[in-house]
Amino acid sequence: MTSDSLPLVLAGPILRLATPERLVFWLATSTAIDARLCLSGPTGTSVLQEYSSSQLAEATQQLKLAEALYLQMIDLPLLQALPVQQQISYDLQLKPQSAERWQNCNEWASALCYPGQQLPFFRLEPKVRQLLHGSCRKPHFAGPDGLVRADQFLQQCSEHDWPSLLMLSGDQIYADDVATPMLYAIHQLANKLGFANEHLPEADIQSSVELHQQRPYYGQREQLLPDTKAGQQVLQQLFKGVRKPVFTSDNAHNHLISFAEVCCMYLLVWSPQCWGLLNKELPAELTERLPAAQHAKLQKQQQTIQTFASGLGQVQRLLAHLPVAMIFDDHDISDDWNLTAEWEQTAYQHPFSRRIIGNALLGYCLFQGWGNAPEQHQPLLPLCQQAATVPGSLAHDECINALLKFNQWRYQWPTEPPLIVLDTRTQRWRSEVSPDQPSGLMDWESITDLQQQLRGHSAVLLVSPAPVFGVKLIEAIQHLFTAFGKPLLVDAESWMAHPGSAHALLNLFRHPKTPQNFVILSGDVHYSFVFQVALRCREQSPSIWQITSSGLKNQFPDRLLKLLDRSNRWLYASWSPLNWLTKRRQMKVTHHKPLGASAGQRLVNSAGIGLLQLSDQGVPEKVLQLTADGKQIEFDLTQGDDEISEDYSL
């Protein structure tokens, strides 16, 4: 299919970093483009600033990933500072470089504007009084989409309550858990966009073209690994669907493999344009040989994904109106990514699994990480372009090597309080006891660097994909399985799983020059909660809030979570001697109850998006979970639940 028969814009625009002096937009197009930009007041008539195609060309980096897929990063230093707390409309006009006619926003994305608006817009709110945050968005989860709920909130939001940003704190895609109907859609799109053929190393299939068109191995991708000892080790670590006691039954049988598959996954979860190019019905050869139970499951997944796709117009609109910050967690790459040193050794030493992980990380870099801090990613971009141009080549492998060594995934945005986003995946503190023990989420050097970042701030928004302070019973179960050498079975990825990193992080809160107000934003766990933390060893403890919202389109098994929630309340009450067995030192953690919840409930198990309101001092004033089914759950911040306040001691 030629680019002439494709939509001009395949995904985006996504507003990324936005300050009065700088605007960053990301979008994916089907051809090389020219762009120009007009910024105006609320009505779209009072022009504030205009940028010609030559000015925007100087501010734009373009990468060609396929014959009909180009990524555009517009990183525009503004001629003069834009006003804050004011609606600023923008018209990003585009045209193919081979064409003469310009298209405005309403032509290349007909549903990009909110009702009553002629153009998309944004508001610069550097003083954070309100923000949206969430994680864990699985397209085939049988429930509504939290990003659609966020769009509904924004449509009804007054100018006084406009959020400063949207924080997506991990698992924006599930590279390791893909439904067969989604993988079939990915292959259709990959074939239409014209990706170069990628040679697959030491696999039982030779190339991406063969994988996408002839032997896709739907639901059976663990069979692709060579039948060798090394291949079987990788199978256990990466591919095999492992039943995980207590938590979930994960399925990696459709793990994304090729670079093309990763790119198409991002396009299909962010924008409606590409779905219009695809055959939504599953082919007969895919379903006719399946047993009745599997056929029914496939049809149910297909219906769920079609419903998911029908909401992507609202998702595209949301991402065009708020600055969007992102960070990876494991499913963006692979389940249990870097959980233990043994996992790393096994996965990275085999060329095929190294390529699988590397392709997912390459996709994260180009579709997510690049827009967080464009200047930090500049050294990687030439390597990424070479890898996309000749996939499967030595240049591709060299790019993956550079990505795996890259240590600048963390970043900071100049908000007030500053938004500091942690990399808890690639700078890990490996266990000194055994390679099969959980690694610390950050190593000593990274935590030391974080301590330096915190100096001089009275308040901070700290983003940790996994909660720093989690549910103690669940952490105890993880510790128990780890003691028996099975950390992979229970996702033993809490901050407290590694003594060194736990000790260093908690000492950070005890430092005399630490900020007075910490708000820790997290996701990952598929349920939501609010904890307040105080240090017992200081007269004036910093105010520490752990606020977790998860998932956007995922949630914990309901019966199991209710059991764990109530059991945690009894087993770890303030009088319980079990508190002496935890790794947290001299801390009081108070659970804040959802308003209207039952007597034993402290955790919210409902897909949706988190909404946080802050005081001028950076202290939470209101915390809500806007559920994907349209409800609103508020946590009671006026008083803590003293009955289950927890004393943490070594």
C-alpha positions as CSV (number, residue, x, y, z in Angstrom):
1,M,0.0,0.0,0.0
2,T,1.4,3.4,-1.0
3,S,1.4,6.4,1.4
4,D,-1.1,8.1,-0.9
5,S,-3.8,5.6,0.2
6,L,-2.9,5.9,3.9
7,P,-4.0,8.6,6.3
8,L,-1.4,11.4,6.5
9,V,-1.2,11.1,10.3
10,L,-1.1,7.6,11.7
11,A,-0.9,8.6,15.4
12,G,-0.7,11.9,17.4
13,P,-0.2,14.6,17.9
14,I,0.9,13.9,21.4
15,L,1.8,16.9,23.5
16,R,4.9,16.1,25.5
17,L,7.0,18.5,27.4
18,A,5.4,22.0,27.5
19,T,6.7,25.1,29.2
20,P,6.3,28.8,28.5
21,E,9.6,28.7,26.6
22,R,9.3,25.3,24.8
23,L,6.8,23.0,23.2
24,V,7.4,19.4,22.3
25,F,5.0,17.5,20.0
26,W,5.3,13.8,18.8
27,L,3.4,12.4,15.9
28,A,3.6,9.5,13.4
29,T,2.9,10.1,9.7
30,S,2.7,8.0,6.6
31,T,5.1,10.1,4.6
32,A,7.8,12.8,5.0
33,I,6.0,16.1,5.8
34,D,6.4,19.8,6.1
35,A,4.7,21.5,9.1
36,R,3.8,25.0,10.3
37,L,2.3,26.1,13.5
38,C,0.0,28.9,14.6
39,L,-0.6,29.6,18.3
40,S,-3.6,31.7,19.2
41,G,-5.9,32.7,22.0
42,P,-9.0,30.9,23.2
43,T,-11.2,31.8,20.2
44,G,-8.5,30.8,17.7
45,T,-8.6,34.3,16.2
46,S,-6.1,36.3,18.2
47,V,-2.8,35.1,16.9
48,L,-0.1,34.8,19.6
49,Q,2.8,33.4,17.6
50,E,3.3,31.8,14.2
51,Y,6.0,29.5,12.9
52,S,6.7,29.0,9.2
53,S,7.6,25.6,7.7
54,S,11.3,26.6,7.6
55,Q,11.2,27.5,11.3
56,L,9.5,24.3,12.2
57,A,11.9,22.3,10.0
58,E,14.8,23.5,12.1
59,A,13.0,22.3,15.2
60,T,11.8,19.0,13.9
61,Q,13.6,15.6,13.8
62,Q,12.2,13.0,11.5
63,L,13.0,9.3,11.6
64,K,11.9,6.9,8.8
65,L,10.9,3.5,10.4
66,A,9.2,2.0,7.3
67,E,8.2,2.9,3.8
68,A,5.0,4.5,5.1
69,L,5.9,5.3,8.8
70,Y,7.8,8.4,9.8
71,L,8.1,9.7,13.4
72,Q,8.2,13.5,13.8
73,M,9.5,15.1,17.0
74,I,8.9,18.8,17.1
75,D,11.0,20.4,19.8
76,L,10.3,24.1,19.4
77,P,12.1,26.8,21.4
78,L,9.5,29.6,21.4
79,L,10.3,33.1,20.2
80,Q,8.8,34.6,23.3
81,A,7.3,33.1,26.5
82,L,3.7,32.0,26.3
83,P,1.2,33.1,29.0
84,V,0.4,30.6,31.8
85,Q,-3.0,29.7,33.0
86,Q,-4.6,30.6,29.7
87,Q,-6.1,28.6,27.0
88,I,-3.8,28.5,24.0
89,S,-5.2,27.0,20.8
90,Y,-2.9,25.5,18.2
91,D,-3.2,24.7,14.5
92,L,-0.5,22.3,13.4
93,Q,-0.8,22.4,9.7
94,L,0.8,19.6,7.7
95,K,1.5,18.6,4.1
96,P,3.4,15.8,2.4
97,Q,6.7,17.2,1.1
98,S,5.7,16.1,-2.4
99,A,2.4,18.0,-2.2
100,E,1.3,21.7,-2.4
101,R,-1.8,21.8,-0.3
102,W,-1.6,22.3,3.5
103,Q,-4.0,20.4,5.8
104,N,-5.1,21.9,9.1
105,C,-5.8,19.9,12.2
106,N,-9.5,19.4,11.4
107,E,-8.6,17.8,8.1
108,W,-6.0,15.3,9.1
109,A,-7.7,14.4,12.4
110,S,-11.4,15.2,12.2
111,A,-12.3,14.4,15.9
112,L,-9.3,16.2,17.6
113,C,-11.3,19.1,19.0
114,Y,-13.6,19.2,22.0
115,P,-17.2,20.3,21.4
116,G,-17.4,24.1,20.9
117,Q,-13.8,24.4,20.0
118,Q,-12.4,25.0,16.6
119,L,-8.9,23.9,17.4
120,P,-7.1,21.7,19.9
121,F,-5.6,23.6,22.8
122,F,-3.5,23.4,25.9
123,R,-3.0,25.3,29.1
124,L,0.4,25.9,30.7
125,E,0.1,25.2,34.4
126,P,3.7,25.0,35.7
127,K,2.4,25.3,39.3
128,V,0.9,21.8,39.7
129,R,-2.4,22.1,41.5
130,Q,-4.0,19.1,39.7
131,L,-2.8,16.2,37.6
132,L,-4.0,12.9,36.2
133,H,-2.0,9.7,36.5
134,G,-2.3,6.0,35.8
135,S,-0.6,2.9,34.5
136,C,-1.2,-0.6,33.1
137,R,-3.3,-0.5,30.0
138,K,-4.0,-3.9,28.5
139,P,-6.2,-3.7,25.3
140,H,-7.9,-7.1,25.8
141,F,-8.7,-6.7,29.4
142,A,-12.5,-7.1,29.6
143,G,-13.3,-3.6,30.9
144,P,-13.5,0.0,29.8
145,D,-10.4,2.2,29.2
146,G,-9.2,4.7,31.9
147,L,-7.8,7.0,29.2
148,V,-11.3,7.4,27.7
149,R,-12.5,8.2,31.2
150,A,-9.7,10.9,31.4
151,D,-10.9,12.4,28.2
152,Q,-14.5,12.5,29.6
153,F,-13.2,14.3,32.7
154,L,-11.2,16.8,30.5
155,Q,-14.3,17.6,28.4
156,Q,-16.2,18.6,31.5
157,C,-13.2,20.3,33.3
158,S,-13.4,24.0,34.0
159,E,-10.4,26.2,33.3
160,H,-9.7,26.5,37.0
161,D,-9.4,22.8,37.5
162,W,-7.4,22.0,34.3
163,P,-4.7,19.4,35.1
164,S,-1.0,20.4,34.7
165,L,-0.1,17.1,33.1
166,L,-0.9,13.4,32.5
167,M,1.6,11.0,34.0
168,L,1.6,7.5,32.5
169,S,3.8,5.5,34.9
170,G,4.3,2.2,33.1
171,D,2.9,-0.6,31.0
172,Q,1.6,1.7,28.3
173,I,1.7,-1.4,26.1
174,Y,1.9,-5.1,27.0
175,A,4.6,-6.4,24.7
176,D,4.6,-9.8,26.5
177,D,0.8,-10.3,26.7
178,V,-0.9,-9.7,23.4
179,A,-4.3,-11.2,22.4
180,T,-4.3,-13.1,19.1
181,P,-6.8,-10.7,17.5
182,M,-4.5,-7.8,18.3
183,L,-1.5,-9.6,16.9
184,Y,-3.4,-10.3,13.8
185,A,-4.2,-6.6,13.5
186,I,-0.5,-5.8,14.1
187,H,0.5,-8.0,11.2
188,Q,-2.0,-6.5,8.8
189,L,-0.7,-3.0,9.7
190,A,2.9,-4.0,9.4
191,N,2.3,-5.3,5.9
192,K,0.6,-2.1,4.9
193,L,3.3,0.2,6.2
194,G,6.2,-1.6,4.5
195,F,8.8,-2.4,7.1
196,A,12.1,-3.7,6.0
197,N,12.7,-7.4,6.5
198,E,14.3,-8.2,9.8
199,H,16.6,-11.2,10.1
200,L,15.9,-13.0,13.4
201,P,19.0,-14.5,15.0
202,E,19.2,-18.1,16.2
203,A,15.4,-18.7,15.9
204,D,13.4,-21.4,14.3
205,I,12.1,-18.8,11.9
206,Q,14.4,-16.7,9.7
207,S,12.8,-13.3,9.2
208,S,10.1,-10.9,10.2
209,V,8.4,-11.3,6.8
210,E,8.0,-15.0,7.4
211,L,6.8,-14.3,10.9
212,H,4.2,-11.7,9.9
213,Q,2.9,-13.3,6.7
214,Q,3.5,-17.1,6.6
215,R,4.2,-18.5,10.1
216,P,2.9,-16.1,12.7
217,Y,2.8,-18.7,15.5
218,Y,-0.4,-17.3,17.0
219,G,-0.6,-18.4,20.6
220,Q,2.5,-20.6,20.2
221,R,5.5,-18.3,20.1
222,E,7.4,-20.1,22.8
223,Q,7.9,-22.8,20.1
224,L,10.1,-20.4,18.2
225,L,13.1,-20.8,20.5
226,P,15.8,-23.4,19.5
227,D,15.4,-26.7,21.3
228,T,18.7,-26.3,23.1
229,K,19.7,-25.9,26.7
230,A,20.1,-22.2,26.3
231,G,16.8,-21.9,24.5
232,Q,15.0,-23.8,27.2
233,Q,16.5,-21.4,29.8
234,V,15.1,-18.5,27.9
235,L,11.8,-20.2,27.6
236,Q,11.5,-20.5,31.3
237,Q,12.5,-16.8,31.9
238,L,10.8,-15.0,29.0
239,F,8.3,-16.9,26.9
240,K,6.5,-19.5,28.9
241,G,3.2,-18.6,30.3
242,V,3.7,-19.1,34.0
243,R,0.9,-19.6,36.5
244,K,1.7,-17.2,39.3
245,P,0.3,-18.2,42.7
246,V,-1.6,-15.5,44.6
247,F,-1.5,-13.0,41.7
248,T,-2.3,-13.7,38.1
249,S,-1.9,-16.2,35.3
250,D,0.3,-14.4,32.7
251,N,0.3,-15.3,29.1
252,A,3.4,-14.7,27.0
253,H,2.4,-17.0,24.1
254,N,2.0,-14.0,21.7
255,H,5.0,-12.0,22.9
256,L,6.0,-9.3,20.4
257,I,9.2,-10.2,18.6
258,S,10.0,-8.0,15.6
259,F,10.7,-4.2,15.6
260,A,7.7,-3.8,13.2
261,E,5.4,-5.5,15.6
262,V,6.4,-3.2,18.5
263,C,5.9,-0.1,16.3
264,C,2.5,-1.2,15.1
265,M,1.4,-2.0,18.7
266,Y,2.0,1.6,19.7
267,L,0.1,2.9,16.7
268,L,-2.9,0.7,17.4
269,V,-3.2,1.6,21.1
270,W,-2.9,5.4,20.7
271,S,-4.9,6.3,17.6
272,P,-8.0,5.3,15.6
273,Q,-6.5,6.1,12.2
274,C,-4.8,2.8,11.6
275,W,-7.8,0.6,12.6
276,G,-9.7,1.9,9.6
277,L,-7.2,0.2,7.4
278,L,-7.7,-3.3,8.8
279,N,-10.0,-6.2,8.4
280,K,-11.6,-6.5,11.8
281,E,-12.8,-10.1,11.2
282,L,-10.5,-13.0,12.1
283,P,-9.6,-15.2,9.1
284,A,-11.2,-18.6,9.0
285,E,-7.8,-20.4,8.9
286,L,-7.1,-18.8,12.3
287,T,-10.3,-20.1,14.0
288,E,-11.6,-23.1,12.2
289,R,-9.2,-25.6,13.7
290,L,-9.6,-24.4,17.3
291,P,-11.5,-26.3,20.0
292,A,-14.9,-24.7,20.9
293,A,-13.6,-23.2,24.2
294,Q,-10.6,-21.5,22.5
295,H,-12.8,-20.3,19.6
296,A,-15.1,-18.6,22.1
297,K,-12.2,-17.0,23.9
298,L,-10.9,-15.6,20.7
299,Q,-14.2,-14.2,19.7
300,K,-14.6,-12.6,23.2
301,Q,-11.1,-11.0,22.8
302,Q,-12.0,-9.8,19.4
303,Q,-15.1,-8.0,20.7
304,T,-13.2,-6.5,23.6
305,I,-10.5,-5.1,21.3
306,Q,-13.1,-3.7,18.9
307,T,-14.6,-1.9,21.8
308,F,-11.2,-0.7,22.8
309,A,-10.5,0.6,19.3
310,S,-13.8,2.5,19.2
311,G,-12.6,4.7,22.1
312,L,-9.3,5.6,20.6
313,G,-10.6,8.9,19.1
314,Q,-11.1,10.1,22.6
315,V,-7.6,8.9,23.6
316,Q,-6.1,10.7,20.7
317,R,-7.9,13.9,21.7
318,L,-6.8,13.6,25.4
319,L,-3.1,13.1,24.4
320,A,-3.3,16.2,22.2
321,H,-4.5,18.5,25.0
322,L,-2.3,17.7,28.1
323,P,1.4,17.5,28.4
324,V,2.1,13.7,28.7
325,A,5.0,12.3,30.7
326,M,5.8,8.6,30.4
327,I,8.1,6.0,31.9
328,F,8.5,2.2,31.3
329,D,7.7,-0.7,33.6
330,D,8.2,-4.3,32.8
331,H,5.3,-5.1,30.4
332,D,6.5,-2.3,28.1
333,I,9.4,-4.6,27.5
334,S,8.7,-8.1,29.0
335,D,7.2,-9.5,32.2
336,D,9.7,-9.4,35.1
337,W,12.2,-7.4,33.1
338,N,15.5,-7.4,35.0
339,L,13.8,-8.8,38.1
340,T,16.9,-10.8,39.0
341,A,20.5,-11.0,37.9
342,E,19.8,-14.5,36.7
343,W,17.0,-13.2,34.5
344,E,19.4,-10.7,32.9
345,Q,22.1,-13.3,32.3
346,T,19.7,-15.7,30.7
347,A,17.8,-13.3,28.6
348,Y,20.7,-11.1,27.3
349,Q,23.1,-13.9,26.5
350,H,20.8,-15.6,24.0
351,P,20.8,-13.6,20.7
352,F,17.1,-14.2,20.0
353,S,15.8,-13.1,23.4
354,R,18.2,-10.2,23.4
355,R,16.7,-9.0,20.1
356,I,13.2,-9.4,21.5
357,I,14.0,-7.3,24.5
358,G,16.0,-4.9,22.4
359,N,13.2,-4.3,19.9
360,A,10.8,-3.5,22.7
361,L,13.3,-1.1,24.3
362,L,13.9,0.5,20.9
363,G,10.1,1.0,20.5
364,Y,10.0,2.6,24.0
365,C,12.8,4.9,23.1
366,L,11.1,6.2,19.9
367,F,7.5,6.2,21.0
368,Q,7.8,7.2,24.7
369,G,11.2,8.1,26.1
370,W,12.2,10.5,23.3
371,G,9.5,13.0,24.2
372,N,10.2,13.0,27.9
373,A,13.6,14.6,27.5
374,P,14.6,15.0,23.8
375,E,18.0,16.3,24.6
376,Q,18.9,13.2,26.6
377,H,18.1,10.9,23.7
378,Q,20.0,12.7,21.0
379,P,23.0,10.2,21.1
380,L,20.7,7.3,20.4
381,L,18.8,8.7,17.4
382,P,21.3,8.0,14.7
383,L,21.6,4.4,16.0
384,C,17.9,4.0,16.1
385,Q,17.6,5.2,12.5
386,Q,20.2,2.8,11.3
387,A,18.5,-0.1,13.1
388,A,15.2,0.8,11.5
389,T,16.7,1.1,8.0
390,V,18.5,-2.2,8.1
391,P,16.8,-4.3,10.8
392,G,18.6,-7.5,11.8
393,S,22.0,-6.1,10.8
394,L,25.1,-5.4,12.8
395,A,23.9,-1.8,13.1
396,H,20.6,-3.1,14.7
397,D,22.6,-5.1,17.3
398,E,24.9,-2.2,18.0
399,C,21.8,0.0,18.6
400,I,20.4,-2.6,21.1
401,N,23.7,-2.7,22.9
402,A,23.6,1.1,23.2
403,L,20.0,1.0,24.5
404,L,20.8,-1.6,27.1
405,K,23.7,0.5,28.4
406,F,21.8,3.8,28.3
407,N,21.5,5.4,31.8
408,Q,19.4,8.5,31.0
409,W,15.9,7.1,31.0
410,R,15.1,9.0,34.2
411,Y,14.2,12.7,33.8
412,Q,12.9,15.8,35.5
413,W,10.3,18.3,34.4
414,P,10.5,21.9,35.5
415,T,7.1,22.0,37.2
416,E,6.4,23.3,40.7
417,P,6.9,21.0,42.6
418,P,9.3,19.4,40.2
419,L,8.3,16.2,38.6
420,I,11.1,13.7,39.1
421,V,10.5,10.4,37.2
422,L,12.6,7.4,38.3
423,D,14.1,4.6,36.2
424,T,13.5,1.5,38.3
425,R,14.3,-1.0,35.6
426,T,17.7,-0.6,34.1
427,Q,19.9,0.7,37.0
428,R,19.2,-2.1,39.4
429,W,21.1,-3.1,42.5
430,R,21.8,-6.8,41.9
431,S,21.6,-9.1,44.9
432,E,24.9,-9.9,46.6
433,V,23.5,-13.1,48.0
434,S,22.4,-15.0,44.9
435,P,21.7,-14.2,41.3
436,D,18.2,-15.6,41.6
437,Q,17.3,-13.2,44.4
438,P,15.4,-10.0,43.5
439,S,17.5,-7.0,42.4
440,G,17.0,-3.6,44.1
441,L,14.9,-1.3,42.0
442,M,17.7,1.3,41.9
443,D,21.3,0.9,42.6
444,W,23.3,3.0,45.2
445,E,24.7,5.4,42.5
446,S,21.2,6.1,41.2
447,I,19.8,6.7,44.7
448,T,22.7,9.0,45.5
449,D,22.0,11.0,42.3
450,L,18.4,11.2,43.3
451,Q,19.4,12.6,46.7
452,Q,21.3,15.4,44.9
453,Q,18.3,16.1,42.7
454,L,16.1,16.6,45.7
455,R,18.4,19.2,47.4
456,G,17.0,22.7,47.5
457,H,13.3,21.7,46.9
458,S,10.7,22.1,49.6
459,A,8.3,19.7,47.8
460,V,8.6,17.1,45.1
461,L,6.5,14.9,42.9
462,L,8.4,11.6,42.7
463,V,7.3,9.0,40.2
464,S,8.2,5.4,41.0
465,P,6.4,2.8,38.7
466,A,6.2,0.3,41.6
467,P,5.0,1.7,45.0
468,V,7.7,2.6,47.5
469,F,5.3,1.8,50.3
470,G,3.1,-1.2,49.3
471,V,0.7,-3.5,51.1
472,K,2.7,-5.4,53.7
473,L,0.9,-8.7,53.4
474,I,1.5,-8.8,49.7
475,E,5.2,-7.9,50.2
476,A,5.4,-10.7,52.9
477,I,4.1,-13.2,50.4
478,Q,6.6,-12.1,47.8
479,H,9.3,-12.4,50.4
480,L,8.2,-15.9,51.3
481,F,8.3,-17.1,47.7
482,T,11.7,-15.4,47.2
483,A,13.0,-17.3,50.2
484,F,12.1,-20.5,48.4
485,G,13.9,-19.3,45.3
486,K,10.7,-18.4,43.3
487,P,10.6,-14.6,43.0
488,L,9.4,-14.8,39.4
489,L,6.2,-16.5,40.5
490,V,4.9,-13.5,42.5
491,D,6.5,-10.5,40.8
492,A,8.8,-9.8,43.8
493,E,9.5,-6.3,42.7
494,S,8.8,-4.2,45.8
495,W,11.3,-1.7,47.0
496,M,11.7,-3.7,50.2
497,A,12.7,-6.9,48.4
498,H,16.4,-5.9,48.3
499,P,17.9,-4.8,51.7
500,G,20.5,-2.5,50.2
501,S,18.2,-0.4,48.0
502,A,15.5,-0.4,50.7
503,H,18.0,0.9,53.3
504,A,19.4,3.5,50.9
505,L,16.0,4.8,49.9
506,L,14.6,5.1,53.4
507,N,17.7,6.9,54.5
508,L,17.0,9.4,51.7
509,F,13.8,10.3,53.5
510,R,15.7,10.7,56.7
511,H,18.3,13.1,55.2
512,P,18.1,16.5,56.9
513,K,18.0,18.3,53.6
514,T,15.3,16.2,52.1
515,P,12.1,18.1,50.9
516,Q,9.5,18.6,53.5
517,N,6.7,17.4,51.2
518,F,7.0,14.2,49.2
519,V,4.2,12.9,46.9
520,I,5.1,9.5,45.4
521,L,3.0,8.5,42.4
522,S,3.0,4.9,41.4
523,G,1.0,2.2,39.5
524,D,2.0,-1.4,38.6
525,V,-0.1,-3.3,41.1
526,H,-3.6,-3.2,39.4
527,Y,-5.3,-1.6,42.4
528,S,-5.3,1.9,44.0
529,F,-4.6,3.2,47.5
530,V,-3.4,6.2,49.5
531,F,-0.9,5.8,52.4
532,Q,0.6,8.6,54.5
533,V,4.0,8.0,56.0
534,A,5.8,9.6,59.0
535,L,9.3,9.1,60.4
536,R,9.2,8.3,64.1
537,C,12.9,9.1,64.5
538,R,12.5,12.8,63.7
539,E,10.6,15.5,65.5
540,Q,9.5,17.1,62.2
541,S,9.1,14.3,59.8
542,P,8.7,15.1,56.1
543,S,5.2,14.7,54.8
544,I,5.3,11.6,52.7
545,W,2.3,10.4,50.6
546,Q,2.2,7.2,48.6
547,I,-0.5,7.6,46.0
548,T,-1.1,4.6,43.7
549,S,-3.5,4.4,40.7
550,S,-3.6,1.2,38.6
551,G,-4.7,0.1,36.2
552,L,-5.9,2.1,33.3
553,K,-7.3,-1.0,31.7
554,N,-6.5,-3.8,34.1
555,Q,-7.3,-4.8,37.6
556,F,-6.5,-7.4,40.3
557,P,-8.7,-10.5,40.8
558,D,-11.5,-9.1,43.0
559,R,-12.1,-11.9,45.5
560,L,-8.4,-12.3,46.1
561,L,-7.8,-8.6,46.6
562,K,-10.6,-8.4,49.2
563,L,-9.1,-11.3,51.1
564,L,-5.6,-9.7,51.0
565,D,-7.0,-6.3,52.0
566,R,-8.8,-7.5,55.0
567,S,-6.1,-9.9,56.1
568,N,-3.5,-7.2,55.9
569,R,-5.6,-5.0,58.2
570,W,-5.6,-7.7,60.8
571,L,-2.2,-9.2,60.5
572,Y,-0.3,-5.9,60.4
573,A,-2.3,-3.7,62.7
574,S,-0.2,-1.3,64.9
575,W,-0.2,-3.8,67.8
576,S,0.9,-6.8,65.6
577,P,4.4,-8.3,66.3
578,L,4.6,-9.1,62.6
579,N,5.6,-5.5,62.1
580,W,9.0,-6.4,63.5
581,L,9.7,-8.7,60.6
582,T,9.5,-5.9,57.9
583,K,12.5,-4.0,56.5
584,R,11.1,-0.5,57.0
585,R,12.6,1.3,59.9
586,Q,10.8,3.4,62.5
587,M,8.0,4.5,60.2
588,K,4.3,5.0,60.7
589,V,2.2,4.3,57.7
590,T,-1.4,5.3,57.8
591,H,-4.0,3.9,55.3
592,H,-6.6,6.4,54.1
593,K,-9.9,4.8,53.5
594,P,-12.0,5.3,50.3
595,L,-15.1,7.3,51.3
596,G,-18.1,5.1,51.5
597,A,-16.0,1.9,51.6
598,S,-16.8,-1.1,53.8
599,A,-15.2,-1.5,57.2
600,G,-12.3,-3.6,56.0
601,Q,-11.6,-1.9,52.6
602,R,-8.5,0.2,52.0
603,L,-7.7,-0.7,48.5
604,V,-9.7,0.3,45.4
605,N,-10.0,-2.4,42.7
606,S,-11.4,-0.6,39.7
607,A,-9.8,0.3,36.4
608,G,-9.6,4.0,35.8
609,I,-7.4,7.1,36.1
610,G,-6.1,8.8,39.3
611,L,-6.8,12.5,40.0
612,L,-4.6,14.4,42.4
613,Q,-5.1,17.9,43.8
614,L,-2.3,19.7,45.6
615,S,-2.1,22.7,47.9
616,D,0.3,25.6,47.2
617,Q,2.8,23.8,49.4
618,G,2.6,20.6,47.4
619,V,0.5,18.6,49.9
620,P,-2.4,16.4,48.7
621,E,-5.8,18.1,49.2
622,K,-7.9,15.6,47.3
623,V,-7.2,12.2,45.8
624,L,-9.7,10.4,43.6
625,Q,-9.9,7.4,41.4
626,L,-12.1,8.2,38.4
627,T,-13.2,4.8,37.5
628,A,-13.4,3.7,33.8
629,D,-17.1,2.9,34.3
630,G,-17.9,6.5,35.1
631,K,-17.8,6.5,38.9
632,Q,-15.7,8.7,41.2
633,I,-14.1,7.3,44.4
634,E,-12.5,9.8,46.8
635,F,-10.1,8.9,49.6
636,D,-10.7,10.4,53.0
637,L,-7.6,12.6,53.7
638,T,-9.0,14.4,56.7
639,Q,-8.1,11.6,59.1
640,G,-6.0,8.5,59.0
641,D,-7.2,5.1,60.0
642,D,-5.4,4.8,63.3
643,E,-6.7,1.3,63.8
644,I,-4.3,0.1,61.1
645,S,-1.5,2.6,61.3
646,E,1.7,0.5,60.9
647,D,5.0,0.7,62.8
648,Y,7.8,-0.4,60.5
649,S,10.9,-1.6,62.1
650,L,13.9,-3.7,61.1
